[in-house]
Amino acid sequence: MAQSKEEFLEQFGGDYGYPDAPRGIDELRAADFKRLEGMVYLDHAGATLYSEAQMADVAKDLMSNVYGNPHSQSDSSMATSDLVTSMRHLVLKYFNASPRDYKCIFTSGATAALKLVGECFPWSGDSCYMYTMENHNSVLGIREYALSKGATVSAVDIEEVVDPSKNQGCDSLFKISKRSNQRRGDDVLLHNYQNGSLTAISGNNLNLFAFPSECNFSGHKFNLSLVKLIKEGKFIGTSQQQGRWMVLIDAAKGCTTEPPNLTVYPADFVVCSFYKIFGYPTGLGALIVKNEAAGLLNKTYFSGGTVAASIADIDYVQKRKSIENVLEDGTISFLSISSLRYGFKIIDMLTISAIARHTASLATYVRRKMMDLKHSNEKNVCIIYGQQASKVKDLKMGPTITFNLKREDCTWFGYREVEKLACLSGIHLRTGCFCNPGACAKYLGLSHSDLVSNFEAGHVCWDDNDIINGRPTGAVRISFGYMSTYEDAEEFLKFLQSSFVSKAVGLNNGYMVNMDTLHLVDDWSQQATSDIRLKSITIYPVKSCQGFSVQGWPLTTGGLKYDREWLLQGSGGEILTQKKVPELSSIRTLIDLELGKLFLESPKRKDKLQISVLENLTHISAEVDVYGQRYEVQTYGDKVNSWFSDAIGRPCTFMRCTSSKHRSCTINGRRDRLCRDTRSKLSFVNEGQLLLVSEESISDLNSRLSSGNVNGKQQMFVDAMRFRPNIVVSGSASYDEDNWKRLNIGKAYFTVSASPFRFHCEQN
């Protein structure tokens, strides 16, 4: 999978790294983002990062100047007012909006700007609020204002399709899928919004259509030609428009790399947050409103700074004429506003077009590499949402990749599992639905009943219920910013490769456990059971560390070869497990049988550890007690112990089981029936030599947990791998395995040891 940087630059060098800017990406990163050393930050869609030079300019400005409250006429206040005016013009310039046509209203963020539109829009019973399914909750929330005024609300899916027969002007058409209308109240009149038409009853009513310039879930960029089509009544084949349609663009995500050009696409309302563009300040955004549209907004509340005159004890108020003064309540965040110029200074130095090309090159590269990732059985690892990689065009997709990961047996890795492992690897990413329920449901294929069922099962935003009924409830998202580098991309790809991709393992001769059809014998009927499938085989060389999946593996009289043969002991003699040391879960393991080596990786160590499983390289023999059982062990030297101590953040000793003393295994829990080979070595297993788990039993367990959810308490979904099983099977009824007496896989025979689902091997 690895591709050298030189090869990457051959393909993307014209777009990557700002070749025409005063400083390239490597110099920029080294000088202004030193705090990112050893870290991979990939949540720029959530919040991009401020530069050190930017903050130095802000600090110097604040320490050198005096800014007074702009609601006054002192010299310091007038200086603030002049600065705020210049910042409004700077924001309008960013969107290529003429001050003659647009006004910049400062808000506390994009959400506050959207709320302002919803509050002030002149809704009526003849109005319609329509929005695309792929929209942030803050856009969906506007419908509360519309519905409360008797307006109709409708969501639509928009698919852009290429029309080869059209060579004039726009070569795109839009395929529309309209959802059912939403209305509130019994006394509202029915409207004729049928078959996806935007037609309204009255010719004087005002309607609002909202869409994002870029979906914050998938990164899909919407075609901004929608603006003119909607405003001119040409959208979805409607030639005659009754009522006037106005357009709102949520540019919070899209404006970070491609701000809407309002001279070309004259939307009525555009919202943004500045921390999304250049990291600082937070808590500051803007509503860019067309002058004509601003005159239609009805503001009810008045406050300091919004009125020309008011009388306290009678109903008398005169509002100011300036739309900025009317819509901006109280004293604006003028110190934050003053800092905007230093963020735009960076954008101007690099240019927004170069930022778009730079981030797109990284996203395109990673997206293609992810699509190429496959398990050892050629199953895809990554499911990427949005357009397929083969259809991706730079102008269609933003620098965002949203995905889920699948195991070799096609079950899902939970997104919280991915996030936790990423954190341990120093990778910052985002998981969930990203406050975009429509896009989440669309791409994950979740119906209304699925969403309600998930909520009733205890799933809410930001919780750990990432898999319910075997399906993801959200996804993983990475996104690139103007200071992202090729090295960030490579580190993320290495993380995916080492943590989630199963590897082919060389096998030697002898008894093997292979992914073949299982043959089972029911203990009650003594009849063979068919249709049972072996879904996965997992080996855990080091107790409490990560395991690895295989298609086949050799057996010994003690079970799967090398399974749970090593463990870590703390400085006080205690056995270290994930319950005590969660960092153990981040240590990745792999055994190459042909090389005879155990490979270990940790996000806390840059070097990989290799240990021979064939030669005796240990130094000291000893005896240890592991939960009441005595073992003869051999320990390793300082180099190995130091590696593990760094990996888990505490002193420890790495040891290998050489024999188990006074330990025997039993069949069906009876002491009078010993395993066929009582002299065999048992490794650091808890009970039986193998742990088998049935998918159907786990599914039933989850159903019981869900039905037991009372008083709104959240219930965790239990994945089969949570039990760290060696073998996962499917195809039986739940808990049928309690009645199994023996099974064979290929030439390997097993007998039931004890419930739940533990087996011992009988090699014939």
N, C-alpha and C positions, 0 to 999 in steps of 0.2 A: 504494500500500500504506500510505502514511503516514497515521496518524490522530492528530489533535491530542490533547494531554493533556486538554484540556477535554472533548472527545468521549469519551475513555476514562473520565474521571471521571463523566460523565453515565451511563455504563453500569455502572461498578464503584465509584463513589465511596462507596457505603454500606459496602463491604467493604475498600476499599483505604486504606492509610495510617493506620490507628488513629485514627479521628475521635473516639473516646470516651476515649482515653488522655491522660495529662498532657502527653505530647509526641507530635507527629505524626511521620510517616516522614521528612519533609525535615529537621526539626530533629534528629531522632535520628541520621540519616545524617551531617549536617554536624558534629555535636558529638562523636560517638563512633566514627566510621569515616572520619576524615580521610585515612587511609592508602589508601583506595579511590579517591581522586581520579585520574581518567584511566584507571581500570581497571574492567572488568566481570567480576565474580566470579560464576560460575554453576555452582559445584560444591558446593552445600550438602548434597547427598546424600552426598558424600565426607567433607566436614568443613565445618561452618558456622563463622562467624567470631566471635571474642570482641570485646566492645566495650571502648573505652578506659576508660569509667567502671567497668566490671566489673573490669578489671585494676588500676585505681587503688584500688578497695576491697580487692582481694586483697593488694596491696602494703602498704597501710596496716594491714591486719589483722596480717600477718606481722611488720611492724616494731613493732607495738604490743603484741603478746602473746607469751607463752612457752608452747609446746606440747611436752610431754614424751611419751616412748613410753608408749602406753596400757597396756602390760603391766607396770605398776608402780602404786604407791599414793602417789607424791609428789603435791604440790598441782598441779604442772604436768601430771602424768600423769592425775590425776583430772579436770582441766579438759578434757584431750583426750578422755577417755572420755565425759564428759557431752556434749561437742560432737558426737562421732561418733554417739551415740545420737539426738541431736536431728536430725542429718542423715539417719539412717535413717528417722525419722518424716517428714521432709520429702519424701524420695523416695517413700515409701508414699502420702503425700498426693497427689503428682503423678499417681499411678495410681489414685487413689480406692480404696485398699486399706486396710482396717482393720488396725491392729497386732494385734488379737485373732485375725485370720485369716491374716495374712501376715508374713513376715520379709524383711528386706532384707539380702542378702549382698553385700558389696563385692568386686569382682574387678578385674582389670586391663583389662577391657573386655567387650563383648558376646561376643566369641569365647571368652574365658576362661570366661565364665558358661555358654556352651553346652557347652564341653568339660567343665566340672564336672558338668553334668547327665548327659552321656554316660558319664563315669567312674563316677558314683555310682548311676545308675539300676539297679534290681535286675533285670537281664536274665536270661532263662532260655531254654531250648530251646522253650518254649511262647509266648514273647513275640513281638510284632510291633512293628517301628518303621516307621511310615508317615509320609510327608511329601509336601507338594505339589511339583510340578515347579519352580515358581517359588520357589526358596529359595537362600539364600547358601551358598557352599561350607562355611562354618562350621557350618551346620545339616546339610548332607550328611555332614560328617565324623563326626557322631555314629554313623552306621551302622557304622563300624569297630568300635566297642565292642559294638554289637548283634550283628553278624555273628560276632565273636570268641567270643561266648557261645552261638552256635548259634541265635540268633533269626532270624526272617524279616524281610526289609526290602522295602518296596514303595513306589514313587512313584506319585502320582495327579495327574491334571489335574482341577481343579475349575472348572466354569463356572457362574456364578450366572445363573439365568434367571427372568424374571418370570412368575408364574402369575396371570393376571387373575381366575381363578375363585375365588381365595382372598382373602377380605376380613377374615379373622380372624387376629389375631396377626401372625406373620411372613408377608409376601407374597412371599417368595423361596424358590425351590427350587434345588437344586444338581445339576447334571449331572456325573457322575463318569466319568472315563476312567482305568482302572487299568492300570499297566504290569506287566510280568512280575515275579514274585517273585525276590528275591535270597537265596541261602542259601550257606553255606560248609561244607565237610566232607561226607564220604560217609555218616556214621553218624547224621545228624540225621533226625528224624521228619518226614514230610510233614504240612503243615497244610492246613486247609480254607479258606484265603483264596481263595475263588473268586468270580468275577463281581463283584468290587469289594466284597465283604462284609468287614466288620471282625470277623467271628466267629472266635474261637479255640477250640482243643480244650478246654483246661482252664478252669474257672471261677475259678481262683485266680491265674492268671498276670497280670502287669502289662504293659500295652502303652502305647506313646507315639505320639501324633500331633503333628506339628510343622508350623506354617505361619507366614508373616510377616503382620503386620498391614498392611504395605504392601510391595509388591515393589520392591526397589531397582533393578531393571532398567527396568520399564515405568511404575512409579508406581501400578499398580492396587492399590486398597485391598480387602482381603479382608473379607467380611462376618463380624463377630465372633460372630454367632449360631451359627457353627460350633462354638464352645466348648460350649454347652449340648447341641447336637444330638449331638456326639460323646460327651460324658460321660454323656448319658442313653440312649445306644444307639439313637438315632433317625436317625443319619446314614446316608444312601443306602439308606433303606428297611429297615434292620436293626431289627426290633422286639425281638428277644431278644439280649442281649449276653452272651456267655460270656467271662469275663475282664474285667478292669477297664481302661478306657481313661483315660489322663491326657493333658493337652493342654499343649503348649509353644508360646508365641508369641514369635517373633523381632520385637521392637518397635524394633530399632536405627534403622530408617528411619522407621517410622510414628509413633513417639512424639515426633518433632520438631514435629508439628502436631496430632496426635490420639492421645495416649497411651491405651492400652486401659483402659476403666473396669472395674476388677476387681470392683467391687460388682455390676455388671450382667452382666459376662462373666467368671465366676470361673475363669480358667485356673489350672493348677497351677504353671506356670513362665512367667516373662516375663523377657526379657533386654534390656538397653539399654547404650549408651555415652553418657556425658555430653557429650563434645565434639561429638556430632552435634546436641545440643539447643542448647547455648550456647557452643560453641567451646573452652572451657577449663574444667577441665583435660583433657588427653589422658592416655591410659593409665589411665583409671578408668571402670569400668562397674558394673553391679549385676545380680544374679539376684534377682528377686522371686519367692519360693517360698511356696506355701500351707503352713501349718503341718502339715497332715495329710500332704502330699506330702513335706515335709522329713523327717518321721520315717521314710520309706521309703528314703531315700538311704543308700547304704552307702559310707562313706569309708574307704579302706584306709590311705592315707598319714597320718601324724601329724607335727606340727612344733611349733615354738615357738608358744605361745599356744593350741594346740588340745587340750592334755592337762591333766588335773588332777594326774596323777602318772605317773611312769615310772621304771623301773630299768634301768640301763645294761647290766648283764651277764646279765640273765635276761629271758624273754619276759613282761614285765609292763607293761601300760599301762592307764591309766584316762582316758578322754576326758572333756572337759567336757560339761556338760548343755546349755548354750546352743548352738543350732544355728548361730548366727553364729560362735561361737568354734570350733566343730568344722570348719566349711567354709572359714573364712578362714585360710590358712596364713601363719604368720609375722606380722611387723608390717605392718599395713595402711598404705596411703599416706595417713596421717592429715592431712598438710598439704594434699594435694589435696582430701581429703574436706572439710576446713574451708572450702575455697573454693567449694563447691557452692552455698552460700546466696546468693552474689553473682550466680551465674548464674540461679538461681531468682527472685531479686529482679527481674531484667529480665522474665522470663516472667510473673511476677505483675503487674508494672506494665502490660504490654501485654495480658495474658490469652491463654491458649492458644487460645481460640476465635477471638479477633481475629487471631492469627497465622495460624491455618488459613484464615480468610477472605481475609486480605491476600495470602498466597502463592498461594491458589487463583485469585484474581482475575488475577494476573499470568500464571500458567500457562495459564489458560483463554484469556486474550487472545492470548498468543503462539501457543498451539496452533491457534487459529482462523486467525490470520494465516498461519501456516506452511502450513496446508491450502489456503489461497487462492493461494499462490505458484505461478506457472506460467511455463514458458518461452515464448518467442515463438511456438512451434508448439502451445501450449496443453497441453503435457505437464506433469504434476505434478513439482515440484522435490523435495518432501519426502515421504518415506514414514515415517509415525509409527507406532510400535509400541504395542500395548495397544488399548484401545477406540477406535473411530473417533470423530472429533470430534462427529459428530451424535448419538452416544449418551452423550457425556460428561456426568456429573452431578458436582456438587461433592463429594458424599459417596463417589463411586466412584474418583476419581483424585486422587492427591497432587500436590504442586507439582513434578512431574518430567516431562520430555518426552524420550523416547528415539527416535532417528530415524536414517535414512540419507538421503543426497542423490543424486539422479539427474541426469545430463546430459540435454541435449536429445534425444540419440539413445537414451536409456533405459539407457545404461551407468552404472555407479556411480562416484561420487566415493569414494575410499578415506577411511575415517574418520581415518587419520593425516594425510592431506592436509588435511582439514578442521581438525584440531587444530593443525597447524603454522601454517596461515593465521590461525586464531583467535589463536594466541599472538602473531603479528606484529601483530594488531589489538588487542592488549591485552585479549583475552577469554579467561577461564579456564573451561574445561569439561572433561569427562571422556570418554574413548573406550575401547572394548574390549567385554568382556562383563561387567565389574563384579563378577567373582567369582560370577556367577549362571549357571552353564552350562545349567541346565534352561530358564530363561526365554530365554536367548540362542538356544538351538537351536530352541525353540518358535516364537519370533517371526521368526527368520530362515529357518525352514523347513529346518534342517540335520538330516539323518538321522544315525544312528550311523556309517554308512560315510563320510558326509561329514566328520564330526568326526575320525574316525581318519585319513582321507585327508589332512585339513588338517594334522594333527599330523605325519604321515609326510612331508609337504611342508615341514616345518620350522616350522610355526606353533605358537607357545606364547604364554602370557599375556604381555602388555606388549610384544610385538614389533611390527615394522612391516609384517607380512604381513596387510594389511587387506583385500585382494582376492585370492581364489584361485579359479581356474577361472571367473572372471567374476562371482563372488558374494562379498558381504561376509562377513567372518569375525567381525565385531562391529558396534558401532554408536556413535553420538554421543549423549551425554546432557547435558542442562542441567537444573539444579534451582535453585529459588528458596528463599531464607531469609528470616527475619523482617526483615532490614534491606535486602532487595532493593527496587529502585525501578522505577517506570515507565520512567525513563531507561535503566536496565539493559536492560529488555526491548526498547526501541526501538533501542538500539545493536546488540543481537544481531540483530534483524530487518534492520537496515540492512546488517550484515555479510553475512547470507545473500543479500540482494538484490544487493549489489554484487559479491560474489565468485562466486556460483554460478548466478545466473539469467541466461539468455541474453536478449539484447535484440533487438527488431526493428530492422533497419537500413534506412534509406532508400536506394534505388538509383537510379542515373542510366542513361541510355541507353548502348548500346554492347555489346560482348561481355561476357557474364556467365557465371559459374560458378554453376549452380543445383542444387538437390537433386533432380535428375532421374535417370532410368535411365542408367547408364553404357553406352557402347558401346566394346568393347575388341577389339583384333586380336591374336591369338596369333602370336608371331614365328616359331614353327616351322610351324604348320599354315596360317598366313595366313587363318584362319577367324575370324569374329566370335564373341565370347564373350558369352553372355547370363547373366541372373540375378545379375549383379554389382550391388551396391547401394552408393550413396554414403551413408555414415552421418553424416559431419560435415564441415563446412568451418570452419577456424579461421584467423584473421588475427592476426599478431603484429607490431604496429606498431613496438614498441621491442624491440630484440634483448635476450633474456634476461628480459624482463618478461612478465607474464601476457598471454595472448591472449584473444580473444573469439570466440564461435561465431556464425555467420550462416546464413541460409537461402539466400542468394545474394550474389554479390560481383562487381564489375566487374574485368575483366582489362586489363592493359596489355602492351606488348611485353616488359616486364621481369617479368611474372608478375602475381600478385594485387596490386591497387592498394594502395599504402602498406604492403605487407607488409615488415617488417624494414627500414624506411626510416630509422629513428633508432637511435642507440646512445649509450652513456655511455662517456666516456674518463676514466681516472683522472688524478690530478695529475702522475704520472710518465710520462704518454703511453700507458699500457697500456689495452687494451680491457677493460672490466669485464663479466664474465659471472657467471652464478649459481654457478659453481664457486668463484670468488674472492669473490663478494659475494652470499650467500644472500638478503639482504634484497631483491634485485631481484625475487625470485619473489612478493613481497607487493604489488608495484606493479600496480594494475589499469588496464587500458587499454580504450578504446572510441572508435571513430570514427563520428561522425554525418555521413553523406555529404551530407545535405540542408543541414545547418548548416555543413559544411566545417570541422569542428573535431575535434581530438584531445583527449579527456578522460582525465585521469590522477588516480588516487586512491592514497593511501598511508596505512596505519595510523599512521605517524609524523607525518603532517601533517593538521591539522584542515581545511585548505582544499583544495579541488579545483583542479587546474591545467587550464587550457584553452589550447590552442595551435591557431592557424589552420593548416590544411593547404593553404589556397589562396593566401593572401597571403605575400609574402616579408617576414617580420618579423625575419629574422636579421641579425646585425651584421657578422660577420667570415667571410671565405672562407679556406679552408685546404686542405691536403692531408694525409691521414693514411694510415698503413699498417695494414691489417687482415689479419693472417695472410698476409702476402706479397702482398697486392693493394693497389694504390694507388687512393684515392678522393678526389674533390673533395667537400668538405663545407662546410656553413655552420653556424656555431654561434649559440647564443642568448645573451641578456643575463644579467646577474647575478641577476635575479629568478627566472628559470627554473632556472639552475644552482644557486641557493641552495635552491630547493624540492627538487630531486633530491638535493643533498648532505645535507639533513636527512632525506630519505626513506631513504637507504642508510647514513647515518652516516659519510660520508667525503667529502672534496672531489671534485668531478667536473665534467665539462663535457658538456652535452647537445648532440648534433650530428646533422645530417640529411644524408643522402647526396644529392648533386646530380648526380654522374656517376661512373662507374667507368672508370679509365684502363688501357689495355693489358690489358683483361680480355675474354675471349670464352668462350662456352659451347660445349660439344661434344656430339655425339650418340653414345651407346654408347661413350664414352670415347675416340673417335678424333679426333685433332687435324685430320684432313683434312676433317671434316664439321662445318661451323659452323652455328649457328642461322640461321634464315632472315633475322632482322634483327640483324646483328652490331653495329649502331650503337645498339641499345637499351641503356638504362641498367639495370645490374644493381645491386640494393640490397645490403644487408649479409648476403646469404645465404651459406652455407658453400660449396655446390656448385651445385646446380640451382636453378631459379626456384621450384619447388614440391617439397615433400616429401610423398610418398604412403606410407601404411602400411596393411597388410592385417591385419584382426583375426585371420584364421586363422593367419598367420605368427607373430603375437605369441603366440597360444595355443600353437602348437607350441614356440616359444622357452620359454615357461613350463613346458611339459611336460618339456623337456630339462633345464631348471634343477632341476625337482623330482626327476627321475630321477638327476641327478648329485649329489643331496644325500647326502653321506657323513659318517660320524663325528658325526652329530647337528648338523652345521652348519646354521644357518638360511639359507634362500634367500629373497631378496626377490621378490615377485610384480611382474612388469613390466607396467604399464598402457600401452596404445597411446599415450596422451597424454604419456608420459615422453619420447618422441622429438620432441615438439613438432611434430607433422605439420600440414601445411595441409589434407590430405585423408585421411580414413579410409574404407576400403571394406570390404565383407564379401560373402560369398557365393562366394568362389573357394576352391580348395584352397590349402593353405599353400605359399608360395613360387612360385605360378603367375605372380605379377607379374614374376618374373625373366625370363619369356619374352614378356611383353607388348611390342609394338613401338610401338603408338600407341593413343590413346583419345580419345573426344570426349565432352564434357558439353554438351548443348545444341548451340550453334553454335561452341563453343570446341574446338580440336583441340590435342592434346599428343603429343609424341614422347618416347620414353625417352631419358634423358640418361646415366644410369649406375646401377648397382646400389649400394646398395639403394634402390629405389623412388623415384628422383628423375626429374622430368619437366621438359621445356621446352615452352612454348606455341608453337603455330603458328597464328596468326590468319589465316583465309582471307577 
